[in-house]
């Protein structure tokens, strides 16, 4: 199944949950695309120790997830 997650928020917790959900779906052998729109495009700048967005995005893309911005 092909799944697209669209994120339009600049809240780190929402981005963190979107990447976690995308990674979980990739583990279940789904084709997953995350489309970042608006403030979510700057996810790298929103990363923190509590919300390690860069690490989750790296795992997502290395697991053959598609990240569009």
N, CA, C and O atoms as CSV, one atom per row, in Angstrom:
chain,resi,resn,atom,element,x,y,z
A,1,UNK,N,N,0.838,-1.166,0.000
A,1,UNK,CA,C,0.000,0.000,0.000
A,1,UNK,C,C,0.891,1.239,0.000
A,1,UNK,O,O,1.916,1.275,0.680
A,2,UNK,N,N,0.497,2.240,-0.756
A,2,UNK,CA,C,1.230,3.499,-0.795
A,2,UNK,C,C,0.554,4.495,0.130
A,2,UNK,O,O,-0.657,4.703,0.064
A,3,UNK,N,N,1.356,5.108,0.992
A,3,UNK,CA,C,0.833,6.036,1.995
A,3,UNK,C,C,1.608,7.343,1.913
A,3,UNK,O,O,2.831,7.338,1.774
A,4,UNK,N,N,0.895,8.461,2.000
A,4,UNK,CA,C,1.524,9.781,2.047
A,4,UNK,C,C,1.082,10.488,3.317
A,4,UNK,O,O,-0.111,10.587,3.606
A,5,UNK,N,N,2.057,10.977,4.069
A,5,UNK,CA,C,1.788,11.797,5.252
A,5,UNK,C,C,2.129,13.234,4.881
A,5,UNK,O,O,3.220,13.508,4.382
A,6,UNK,N,N,1.213,14.132,5.118
A,6,UNK,CA,C,1.455,15.545,4.821
A,6,UNK,C,C,1.517,16.305,6.135
A,6,UNK,O,O,0.585,16.253,6.937
A,7,UNK,N,N,2.626,17.013,6.350
A,7,UNK,CA,C,2.830,17.749,7.595
A,7,UNK,C,C,2.955,19.234,7.257
A,7,UNK,O,O,3.778,19.630,6.432
A,8,UNK,N,N,2.129,20.040,7.904
A,8,UNK,CA,C,2.115,21.489,7.645
A,8,UNK,C,C,2.383,22.300,8.913
A,8,UNK,O,O,2.090,23.494,8.955
A,9,UNK,N,N,2.927,21.672,9.929
A,9,UNK,CA,C,3.112,22.336,11.215
A,9,UNK,C,C,4.597,22.511,11.522
A,9,UNK,O,O,5.433,21.697,11.130
A,10,UNK,N,N,4.894,23.573,12.220
A,10,UNK,CA,C,6.251,23.815,12.678
A,10,UNK,C,C,6.484,23.359,14.104
A,10,UNK,O,O,7.516,23.678,14.695
A,11,UNK,N,N,5.537,22.615,14.668
A,11,UNK,CA,C,5.680,22.102,16.037
A,11,UNK,C,C,6.581,20.872,16.030
A,11,UNK,O,O,6.275,19.900,15.339
A,12,UNK,N,N,7.683,20.886,16.780
A,12,UNK,CA,C,8.604,19.743,16.786
A,12,UNK,C,C,7.937,18.420,17.164
A,12,UNK,O,O,8.277,17.378,16.603
A,13,UNK,N,N,7.001,18.446,18.101
A,13,UNK,CA,C,6.353,17.199,18.522
A,13,UNK,C,C,5.515,16.581,17.400
A,13,UNK,O,O,5.472,15.359,17.264
A,14,UNK,N,N,4.863,17.402,16.612
A,14,UNK,CA,C,4.065,16.889,15.493
A,14,UNK,C,C,4.979,16.286,14.436
A,14,UNK,O,O,4.688,15.213,13.907
A,15,UNK,N,N,6.073,16.956,14.122
A,15,UNK,CA,C,7.037,16.406,13.165
A,15,UNK,C,C,7.646,15.110,13.679
A,15,UNK,O,O,7.812,14.156,12.919
A,16,UNK,N,N,7.975,15.070,14.947
A,16,UNK,CA,C,8.559,13.881,15.565
A,16,UNK,C,C,7.608,12.692,15.418
A,16,UNK,O,O,8.031,11.595,15.053
A,17,UNK,N,N,6.322,12.916,15.705
A,17,UNK,CA,C,5.328,11.851,15.578
A,17,UNK,C,C,5.133,11.422,14.127
A,17,UNK,O,O,4.934,10.238,13.858
A,18,UNK,N,N,5.188,12.359,13.195
A,18,UNK,CA,C,5.042,12.013,11.777
A,18,UNK,C,C,6.200,11.125,11.312
A,18,UNK,O,O,5.983,10.138,10.610
A,19,UNK,N,N,7.430,11.474,11.703
A,19,UNK,CA,C,8.582,10.648,11.321
A,19,UNK,C,C,8.525,9.284,12.007
A,19,UNK,O,O,8.862,8.270,11.398
A,20,UNK,N,N,8.104,9.255,13.255
A,20,UNK,CA,C,7.974,7.965,13.953
A,20,UNK,C,C,6.940,7.083,13.271
A,20,UNK,O,O,7.182,5.893,13.070
A,21,UNK,N,N,5.784,7.651,12.912
A,21,UNK,CA,C,4.747,6.899,12.225
A,21,UNK,C,C,5.244,6.412,10.860
A,21,UNK,O,O,5.006,5.264,10.484
A,22,UNK,N,N,5.926,7.274,10.130
A,22,UNK,CA,C,6.480,6.880,8.835
A,22,UNK,C,C,7.465,5.733,8.961
A,22,UNK,O,O,7.438,4.802,8.156
A,23,UNK,N,N,8.337,5.789,9.964
A,23,UNK,CA,C,9.306,4.709,10.180
A,23,UNK,C,C,8.611,3.414,10.571
A,23,UNK,O,O,9.018,2.337,10.135
A,24,UNK,N,N,7.582,3.507,11.376
A,24,UNK,CA,C,6.825,2.307,11.767
A,24,UNK,C,C,6.159,1.671,10.544
A,24,UNK,O,O,6.172,0.450,10.392
A,25,UNK,N,N,5.582,2.494,9.683
A,25,UNK,CA,C,4.943,1.962,8.477
A,25,UNK,C,C,5.954,1.336,7.529
A,25,UNK,O,O,5.654,0.339,6.873
A,26,UNK,N,N,7.158,1.916,7.449
A,26,UNK,CA,C,8.195,1.327,6.607
A,26,UNK,C,C,8.601,-0.047,7.120
A,26,UNK,O,O,8.902,-0.940,6.328
A,27,UNK,N,N,8.611,-0.224,8.443
A,27,UNK,CA,C,8.922,-1.532,9.022
A,27,UNK,C,C,7.867,-2.567,8.645
A,27,UNK,O,O,8.159,-3.761,8.588
A,28,UNK,N,N,6.638,-2.111,8.386
A,28,UNK,CA,C,5.536,-3.007,8.009
A,28,UNK,C,C,5.464,-3.198,6.490
A,28,UNK,O,O,4.465,-3.691,5.967
A,29,UNK,N,N,6.538,-2.802,5.785
A,29,UNK,CA,C,6.665,-2.995,4.346
A,29,UNK,C,C,5.681,-2.150,3.522
A,29,UNK,O,O,5.217,-2.596,2.473
A,30,UNK,N,N,5.370,-0.976,3.973
A,30,UNK,CA,C,4.522,-0.049,3.226
A,30,UNK,C,C,5.418,0.910,2.440
A,30,UNK,O,O,6.564,1.142,2.823
A,31,UNK,N,N,4.904,1.463,1.349
A,31,UNK,CA,C,5.595,2.525,0.617
A,31,UNK,C,C,5.122,3.843,1.211
A,31,UNK,O,O,3.947,4.193,1.104
A,32,UNK,N,N,6.046,4.577,1.841
A,32,UNK,CA,C,5.658,5.771,2.584
A,32,UNK,C,C,6.365,7.004,2.028
A,32,UNK,O,O,7.570,6.987,1.773
A,33,UNK,N,N,5.598,8.065,1.847
A,33,UNK,CA,C,6.121,9.373,1.464
A,33,UNK,C,C,5.687,10.366,2.529
A,33,UNK,O,O,4.526,10.382,2.937
A,34,UNK,N,N,6.627,11.197,2.979
A,34,UNK,CA,C,6.291,12.303,3.883
A,34,UNK,C,C,6.497,13.595,3.102
A,34,UNK,O,O,7.590,13.881,2.614
A,35,UNK,N,N,5.423,14.363,2.997
A,35,UNK,CA,C,5.456,15.646,2.307
A,35,UNK,C,C,5.444,16.753,3.350
A,35,UNK,O,O,4.485,16.887,4.109
A,36,UNK,N,N,6.509,17.544,3.385
A,36,UNK,CA,C,6.621,18.654,4.324
A,36,UNK,C,C,6.204,19.939,3.622
A,36,UNK,O,O,6.670,20.234,2.522
A,37,UNK,N,N,5.327,20.697,4.262
A,37,UNK,CA,C,4.793,21.911,3.673
A,37,UNK,C,C,4.834,23.036,4.714
A,37,UNK,O,O,4.659,22.790,5.908
A,38,UNK,N,N,5.061,24.245,4.262
A,38,UNK,CA,C,5.054,25.400,5.165
A,38,UNK,C,C,6.190,25.343,6.175
A,38,UNK,O,O,7.329,25.052,5.808
A,39,UNK,N,N,5.896,25.619,7.454
A,39,UNK,CA,C,6.936,25.681,8.483
A,39,UNK,C,C,7.631,24.343,8.739
A,39,UNK,O,O,8.734,24.317,9.285
A,40,UNK,N,N,7.004,23.243,8.354
A,40,UNK,CA,C,7.614,21.931,8.623
A,40,UNK,C,C,8.860,21.687,7.778
A,40,UNK,O,O,9.651,20.797,8.089
A,41,UNK,N,N,9.044,22.463,6.718
A,41,UNK,CA,C,10.220,22.297,5.859
A,41,UNK,C,C,11.510,22.549,6.649
A,41,UNK,O,O,12.555,21.982,6.329
A,42,UNK,N,N,11.436,23.385,7.664
A,42,UNK,CA,C,12.615,23.718,8.477
A,42,UNK,C,C,12.768,22.768,9.665
A,42,UNK,O,O,13.178,23.193,10.745
A,43,UNK,N,N,12.440,21.476,9.473
A,43,UNK,CA,C,12.475,20.515,10.580
A,43,UNK,C,C,13.865,20.380,11.186
A,43,UNK,O,O,13.985,20.146,12.388
A,44,UNK,N,N,14.919,20.523,10.383
A,44,UNK,CA,C,16.284,20.373,10.904
A,44,UNK,C,C,16.593,21.442,11.949
A,44,UNK,O,O,17.297,21.168,12.921
A,45,UNK,N,N,16.084,22.634,11.763
A,45,UNK,CA,C,16.310,23.721,12.720
A,45,UNK,C,C,15.487,23.541,13.992
A,45,UNK,O,O,15.807,24.127,15.026
A,46,UNK,N,N,14.435,22.738,13.923
A,46,UNK,CA,C,13.562,22.514,15.080
A,46,UNK,C,C,14.002,21.331,15.937
A,46,UNK,O,O,13.436,21.082,17.001
A,47,UNK,N,N,15.007,20.609,15.471
A,47,UNK,CA,C,15.475,19.422,16.199
A,47,UNK,C,C,16.068,19.819,17.550
A,47,UNK,O,O,16.672,20.882,17.695
A,48,UNK,N,N,15.879,18.941,18.534
A,48,UNK,CA,C,16.429,19.154,19.871
A,48,UNK,C,C,16.728,17.792,20.477
A,48,UNK,O,O,16.501,16.754,19.854
A,49,UNK,N,N,17.239,17.813,21.696
A,49,UNK,CA,C,17.519,16.552,22.380
A,49,UNK,C,C,16.215,15.786,22.639
A,49,UNK,O,O,16.183,14.560,22.541
A,50,UNK,N,N,15.157,16.505,22.964
A,50,UNK,CA,C,13.861,15.881,23.231
A,50,UNK,C,C,13.215,15.353,21.949
A,50,UNK,O,O,12.557,14.313,21.969
A,51,UNK,N,N,13.401,16.062,20.840
A,51,UNK,CA,C,12.816,15.669,19.558
A,51,UNK,C,C,13.939,15.551,18.519
A,51,UNK,O,O,14.217,16.517,17.809
A,52,UNK,N,N,14.582,14.394,18.419
A,52,UNK,CA,C,15.717,14.209,17.492
A,52,UNK,C,C,15.239,14.025,16.045
A,52,UNK,O,O,15.312,12.927,15.494
A,53,UNK,N,N,14.757,15.098,15.449
A,53,UNK,CA,C,14.164,15.034,14.122
A,53,UNK,C,C,15.164,14.631,13.046
A,53,UNK,O,O,14.815,13.898,12.121
A,54,UNK,N,N,16.400,15.099,13.158
A,54,UNK,CA,C,17.399,14.770,12.146
A,54,UNK,C,C,17.677,13.273,12.101
A,54,UNK,O,O,17.812,12.700,11.020
A,55,UNK,N,N,17.763,12.644,13.253
A,55,UNK,CA,C,18.029,11.205,13.300
A,55,UNK,C,C,16.851,10.417,12.724
A,55,UNK,O,O,17.045,9.459,11.975
A,56,UNK,N,N,15.631,10.825,13.077
A,56,UNK,CA,C,14.454,10.135,12.554
A,56,UNK,C,C,14.334,10.307,11.043
A,56,UNK,O,O,13.972,9.362,10.341
A,57,UNK,N,N,14.633,11.498,10.538
A,57,UNK,CA,C,14.583,11.733,9.091
A,57,UNK,C,C,15.646,10.902,8.373
A,57,UNK,O,O,15.408,10.394,7.277
A,58,UNK,N,N,16.807,10.767,8.988
A,58,UNK,CA,C,17.873,9.964,8.393
A,58,UNK,C,C,17.463,8.496,8.311
A,58,UNK,O,O,17.657,7.856,7.278
A,59,UNK,N,N,16.901,7.962,9.385
A,59,UNK,CA,C,16.425,6.575,9.388
A,59,UNK,C,C,15.331,6.403,8.339
A,59,UNK,O,O,15.300,5.396,7.631
A,60,UNK,N,N,14.444,7.372,8.240
A,60,UNK,CA,C,13.339,7.299,7.280
A,60,UNK,C,C,13.867,7.216,5.850
A,60,UNK,O,O,13.439,6.356,5.080
A,61,UNK,N,N,14.777,8.088,5.499
A,61,UNK,CA,C,15.278,8.094,4.121
A,61,UNK,C,C,16.172,6.887,3.829
A,61,UNK,O,O,16.153,6.370,2.712
A,62,UNK,N,N,16.945,6.433,4.798
A,62,UNK,CA,C,17.784,5.256,4.589
A,62,UNK,C,C,16.959,3.973,4.506
A,62,UNK,O,O,17.430,2.961,3.988
A,63,UNK,N,N,15.739,4.017,5.012
A,63,UNK,CA,C,14.837,2.856,4.956
A,63,UNK,C,C,13.968,2.908,3.709
A,63,UNK,O,O,12.946,2.225,3.630
A,64,UNK,N,N,14.370,3.712,2.741
A,64,UNK,CA,C,13.684,3.868,1.451
A,64,UNK,C,C,12.363,4.619,1.541
A,64,UNK,O,O,11.494,4.458,0.684
A,65,UNK,N,N,12.212,5.435,2.569
A,65,UNK,CA,C,11.076,6.339,2.620
A,65,UNK,C,C,11.373,7.545,1.727
A,65,UNK,O,O,12.534,7.898,1.520
A,66,UNK,N,N,10.341,8.161,1.209
A,66,UNK,CA,C,10.508,9.322,0.332
A,66,UNK,C,C,10.137,10.574,1.119
A,66,UNK,O,O,9.041,10.677,1.670
A,67,UNK,N,N,11.066,11.519,1.160
A,67,UNK,CA,C,10.866,12.777,1.879
A,67,UNK,C,C,10.805,13.905,0.864
A,67,UNK,O,O,11.778,14.156,0.153
A,68,UNK,N,N,9.672,14.584,0.792
A,68,UNK,CA,C,9.484,15.688,-0.135
A,68,UNK,C,C,9.252,16.976,0.644
A,68,UNK,O,O,8.563,16.995,1.663
A,69,UNK,N,N,9.848,18.053,0.136
A,69,UNK,CA,C,9.651,19.356,0.776
A,69,UNK,C,C,9.470,20.427,-0.275
A,69,UNK,O,O,9.290,21.598,0.061
